[in-house]
Amino acid sequence: MLLRVIVGGVAIGLAALLVPGLGIRWGKEPAEALVTIAILGLIVAIVDRWLRPVLRLVSLPLNLLTLGLFSVLVNACLILVVAAVGATILPGHPPLTVGAFPWTVDTTAIVAAAMGSVVASAFMTVLSLVSPGV
């Protein structure tokens, strides 16, 4: 579980660095950035553990029709869920913003979440190829 928290936090952090619409509240001190990444990693691990299997099962017919491309949309929704949970935990200072989300959902948020899901999934895939235990 701890490894999933670390990998999830690093994946979201990497996606936030590479995708223009994704933003992480890093803070002024390095310790604040580590706490933010740890909080996001924990949220990602919990969402990945509980919601992803249900969504994969429900979206299986659409994944078969689109040859797996619908999973990008599912992962984008999971990133939006992570941002919403983070905003609920820390209402004044959300650790993750996706476009203008968690306050408004617009095309910028959806595109940023989709691009962030591609980056995070690619990172996790490469990491699982290098280290099969992840």
Helices and strands as residue ranges (DSSP letters): H 2-18, E 22-24, H 30-58, H 60-65, H 70-89, E 96-98, H 107-130
